[in-house]
């Protein structure tokens, strides 16, 4: 089996040159993604990783062509390659939102460790190969797991899957070479110029192409989600806007009709809100809406949905409201959390809200009917409050 594999020899210099070309292309792709989406986490780490891959492959090419005395090429190749793979993992973790300053500080400490151990093993190819391959395998396998771990949706899993599979196969390829080295196989040879290294570079280059394509797909999906989120988010209160409310209401109706569950639609607005705008200006009115949005997020339960319908009108969709008593309790809690003074630059404003409710399916089984019922009861509540004052 081993002699059959050894019959086909690959040129290290050619493979290194191919890897340089691919790494340069990857760097350009990552740079463009970063330029377009500078706030997207993880991308800058992947961009730096591709730069280090270029350096490592360039050192491999120069060593294959001219040879470096004293093992200095091994220090550069090993330390830059390990740092690049570490950055791949850090990028994957940050891309998925797993931020940790302590972890990053530990990773930074690893860089001089990589350089020191590479220098110590510069004249021992086998030991240097084990030192390189074991953490590289771990970095790549962990990066693959991070990309698919507890994704928010099946669509996100699909978007991240190609990059995860590519990282998985890169890690397995490195693991294959590591096992050959540990087992003393003749395929591992001197490691630096061995048949195993030749196939490692060949497979790594191809999987690297899949990896960069996969990251491009994952970044595109993330960017698309951000655009869709902005389209459904009210910029002032950072709550879902009318479009987001319509989507959530339709989804909730479909789910509850299948399960037979009932839910409450609660509509509210600010009494005499126009007077705030007239007296203090529209910027003060915006501040009131922003503060009300903040109070509303704190008032609703975690399972509930809150959004801004438009103007000073807001909507809450509340699940698990089985009795009228529970609905009354929720409305009472909303009044307690939302009503009260607000401090503005021009002075204090005393906020008071009117609230109307509708329960599906008793008050309707379509969005228009439920919104109409809640709106009618909200204005009834407004009249009652005016009469009481």
C-alpha positions in Angstrom: 0.0 0.0 0.0 2.7 2.5 1.0 4.9 1.6 -2.1 1.9 2.2 -4.3 1.4 5.7 -2.8 5.1 6.4 -3.1 5.1 5.6 -6.8 3.4 8.9 -7.5 5.7 11.7 -6.4 4.6 15.3 -6.3 7.0 18.2 -6.6 7.2 20.3 -3.4 8.2 23.5 -5.2 5.2 23.2 -7.6 2.8 22.5 -4.7 4.1 25.4 -2.7 3.8 27.7 -5.7 0.2 26.5 -6.2 -0.5 27.1 -2.5 0.9 30.6 -2.7 -1.4 31.5 -5.7 -4.4 30.1 -3.8 -3.5 31.9 -0.6 -3.1 35.2 -2.4 -6.5 34.7 -4.0 -7.9 33.9 -0.6 -6.4 37.0 0.8 -8.0 39.2 -1.9 -11.4 37.5 -1.3 -11.1 38.0 2.5 -9.9 41.6 2.0 -12.9 42.4 -0.2 -15.3 40.8 2.3 -13.7 42.8 5.1 -13.9 46.1 3.1 -17.6 45.5 2.4 -18.5 44.3 5.9 -16.0 45.8 8.3 -18.2 45.1 11.3 -18.5 41.4 10.4 -16.7 39.5 13.2 -13.9 37.0 12.4 -13.2 38.2 8.8 -10.1 40.2 9.7 -8.6 37.1 11.5 -9.2 35.0 8.4 -7.6 37.7 6.3 -4.5 37.7 8.5 -4.4 33.9 8.4 -4.2 33.9 4.6 -1.3 36.4 4.7 0.6 34.0 7.0 -0.3 31.1 4.7 1.4 33.1 1.9 4.5 33.6 4.0 4.6 29.9 5.0 4.2 28.7 1.5 6.7 31.2 0.2 9.3 29.9 2.7 8.5 26.3 1.6 9.1 27.3 -2.0 12.4 29.0 -1.3 13.6 26.1 0.8 12.7 23.6 -1.9 14.5 25.7 -4.6 17.6 26.9 -2.7 17.7 25.4 0.7 18.4 27.3 3.9 21.3 26.5 6.2 20.7 26.0 9.9 17.0 25.1 9.8 15.9 28.7 9.8 13.3 27.9 7.1 11.7 25.5 9.5 11.2 28.1 12.1 9.4 30.5 9.7 7.4 27.7 8.1 6.2 26.1 11.4 5.6 29.2 13.4 3.7 31.1 10.7 1.6 28.0 9.8 0.7 27.4 13.4 -0.2 31.1 13.9 -2.3 31.0 10.7 -4.3 28.0 11.8 -4.8 29.6 15.3 -6.2 32.7 13.6 -8.5 30.4 11.5 -10.0 29.1 14.8 -10.2 32.6 16.4 -12.0 33.8 13.3 -14.5 31.0 13.4 -15.2 31.5 17.1 -15.7 35.3 16.7 -17.8 34.8 13.5 -20.1 32.7 15.6 -20.2 35.2 18.4 -18.0 33.3 20.9 -15.9 36.3 22.0 -13.4 36.0 24.8 -10.6 38.4 25.7 -8.9 35.9 27.9 -8.9 33.3 25.1 -7.4 35.8 22.7 -4.7 36.8 25.2 -3.8 33.1 25.6 -3.6 32.8 21.8 -1.3 35.8 21.6 1.0 34.1 24.2 1.1 31.0 22.0 2.8 32.9 19.1 6.2 33.3 20.8 5.8 29.7 22.1 5.4 28.6 18.5 8.6 30.4 17.5 10.6 29.2 20.5 9.7 25.5 20.0 10.2 25.8 16.3 13.7 27.0 17.0 14.4 24.2 19.4 13.2 21.6 16.9 14.7 23.2 13.9 17.1 20.4 13.3 14.7 17.6 14.2 12.1 17.2 11.3 10.1 14.4 13.0 9.7 16.3 16.3 9.0 19.5 14.5 6.4 17.7 12.4 4.6 16.4 15.4 4.7 19.8 17.1 3.2 21.4 14.0 0.6 18.8 13.1 -1.0 18.1 16.5 -2.1 21.8 17.3 -2.9 22.4 13.6 -5.2 19.4 13.6 -6.9 20.6 16.8 -7.3 24.2 15.5 -8.9 23.0 12.3 -11.3 20.5 13.9 -12.3 23.0 16.5 -12.9 25.6 13.8 -15.1 23.2 11.9 -17.1 22.5 15.1 -17.4 26.2 15.9 -19.0 27.0 12.5 -21.8 24.5 13.0 -22.3 24.4 16.8 -25.8 25.5 17.8 -26.5 27.5 14.7 -29.6 29.8 14.9 -31.4 28.1 12.0 -31.2 25.3 9.5 -30.4 27.9 6.9 -27.4 29.1 8.9 -26.2 25.6 9.3 -26.3 25.0 5.5 -24.5 28.3 4.9 -21.7 27.4 7.2 -21.4 23.8 6.3 -19.0 24.0 3.3 -16.4 25.9 5.3 -16.9 23.5 8.3 -16.4 20.5 6.1 -13.3 22.0 4.5 -11.8 22.7 7.9 -12.7 19.2 9.0 -10.9 17.6 6.0 -7.9 19.8 6.5 -7.7 18.7 10.1 -8.1 15.0 9.1 -5.4 15.4 6.4 -3.0 16.9 9.0 -4.0 14.1 11.4 -3.2 11.5 8.7 0.3 12.9 8.4 0.7 13.1 12.2 -0.2 9.4 12.5 2.3 8.4 9.8 5.0 10.4 11.6 4.2 8.9 15.0 4.1 5.4 13.5 7.5 5.9 11.8 6.1 5.2 8.4 8.4 5.6 5.4 5.8 7.8 3.9 6.5 10.4 6.5 10.2 10.2 5.9 12.0 13.4 6.9 8.6 15.1 7.0 9.7 18.3 5.3 10.2 16.7 1.9 8.3 13.5 2.4 5.6 11.8 0.4 3.1 12.5 3.2 4.0 16.2 3.1 3.6 16.3 -0.7 0.1 14.8 -0.4 -0.6 17.0 2.6 0.2 20.1 0.5 -1.8 18.8 -2.4 -4.9 18.0 -0.4 -4.5 21.1 1.7 -4.5 23.3 -1.3 -7.7 21.8 -2.7 -9.5 21.9 0.7 -8.3 25.5 1.1 -10.2 26.4 -2.1 -13.4 24.8 -0.6 -12.7 26.6 2.7 -12.5 30.0 1.1 -15.6 29.4 -1.0 -17.4 28.2 2.2 -16.4 31.3 4.1 -17.6 33.5 1.3 -21.0 31.7 1.4 -21.2 32.0 5.2 -20.3 35.7 5.1 -22.8 36.4 2.3 -25.5 34.6 4.4 -24.6 36.7 7.5 -24.6 39.9 5.5 -28.0 39.0 4.0 -29.4 38.3 7.4 -28.2 41.7 8.6 -29.8 43.5 5.7 -33.1 41.6 6.3 -32.9 42.4 10.0 -32.4 46.1 9.2 -35.4 46.0 6.8 -37.5 44.7 9.7 -36.2 46.9 12.5 -37.3 50.3 13.5 -34.1 52.5 13.6 -35.4 54.7 16.4 -36.5 52.1 19.0 -34.6 49.1 17.7 -37.8 47.1 17.9 -39.3 45.2 14.9 -41.1 47.6 12.6 -44.4 47.1 10.8 -42.9 44.6 8.3 -41.4 42.6 11.1 -44.7 42.7 13.0 -46.7 41.4 10.0 -44.3 38.5 9.5 -44.3 37.5 13.2 -48.1 37.9 13.5 -48.6 35.7 10.4 -46.2 33.1 11.8 -47.8 33.1 15.2 -51.3 32.7 13.7 -50.1 29.7 11.6 -48.4 28.1 14.6 -51.3 28.6 17.0 -53.9 27.4 14.5 -52.0 24.1 14.1 -51.5 23.6 17.9 -54.9 25.0 19.0 -53.2 27.4 21.3 -54.5 30.9 21.9 -52.4 34.1 22.1 -53.0 37.7 22.9 -52.3 40.7 20.6 -51.8 43.9 22.8 -51.8 47.3 21.2 -50.8 50.5 23.0 -50.0 54.1 22.3 -49.0 57.2 24.3 -51.7 59.5 25.4 -51.4 63.1 24.2 -48.1 62.3 22.4 -48.8 65.0 19.9 -48.5 67.6 22.6 -45.0 66.4 23.4 -44.0 67.1 19.8 -45.8 70.4 19.7 -44.4 71.6 23.1 -40.8 70.3 23.1 -40.2 69.5 19.4 -39.9 66.3 17.4 -36.5 65.4 18.8 -38.0 65.3 22.2 -40.8 63.1 20.8 -38.1 60.8 19.4 -36.5 60.6 22.8 -39.8 59.6 24.4 -40.3 56.8 21.8 -36.8 55.6 22.3 -37.3 55.4 26.1 -40.7 53.8 25.7 -39.1 51.1 23.5 -36.5 50.5 26.2 -39.1 50.2 28.9 -41.2 47.9 26.7 -38.3 45.5 26.1 -37.9 45.3 29.9 -41.6 44.9 30.5 -42.4 41.9 28.2 -41.6 38.3 29.0 -38.7 36.6 27.2 -41.1 34.5 25.1 -43.2 37.6 24.0 -42.7 39.7 20.9 -42.8 43.5 20.9 -42.6 45.9 18.0 -43.4 49.4 16.9 -46.4 49.5 14.6 -45.8 53.2 13.6 -46.0 56.6 15.2 -46.5 56.1 18.9 -48.3 52.8 18.5 -46.7 49.5 19.7 -47.7 45.9 19.5 -47.0 42.9 21.8 -47.7 39.3 20.9 -48.1 37.2 24.0 -48.2 33.4 23.9 -49.3 31.2 26.8 -52.2 33.4 27.8 -54.7 30.7 28.7 -57.1 32.8 30.9 -58.5 36.3 31.1 -56.8 36.7 34.5 -53.3 36.2 33.0 -54.1 38.8 30.3 -55.3 41.3 32.9 -52.1 40.7 35.0 -50.0 41.3 31.9 -51.8 44.5 31.0 -51.4 45.7 34.6 -47.7 45.0 34.5 -47.3 46.8 31.3 -48.9 49.9 32.7 -46.7 49.8 35.8 -43.5 49.5 33.7 -44.4 52.0 30.9 -46.2 54.7 32.7 -44.3 57.4 34.6 -42.1 60.5 34.2 -39.4 60.7 31.6 -36.5 63.2 31.9 -36.0 65.2 28.7 -33.5 68.0 28.1 -36.4 70.5 28.0 -38.1 69.1 31.1 -40.0 66.2 32.5 -42.8 64.5 30.6 -45.3 62.3 32.4 -46.1 59.3 30.1 -49.4 57.5 30.2 -50.3 54.7 27.8 -53.6 53.4 26.5 -53.9 49.6 26.0 -56.2 47.4 24.0 -56.2 43.6 23.7 -57.5 41.0 21.3 -57.2 37.2 21.8 -57.0 34.7 19.0 -59.1 32.8 18.0 -61.9 34.3 20.1 -61.5 37.8 18.6 -60.4 36.7 15.1 -58.2 34.4 13.2 -56.5 36.8 10.8 -54.2 39.8 11.2 -56.7 42.6 10.2 -59.5 41.4 12.5 -57.1 41.1 15.5 -55.5 44.5 14.9 -59.0 46.1 14.4 -60.3 44.6 17.7 -57.2 45.6 19.7 -57.3 49.1 18.2 -60.9 49.6 19.0 -60.4 48.5 22.7 -57.3 50.7 22.9 -59.4 53.8 22.0 -62.1 52.7 24.5 -59.4 52.6 27.2 -58.3 56.0 26.1 -61.8 57.4 26.5 -62.2 55.8 29.9 -58.9 57.4 31.1 -59.9 60.8 29.8 -63.3 60.6 31.6 -61.6 59.6 34.8 -59.4 62.7 34.7 
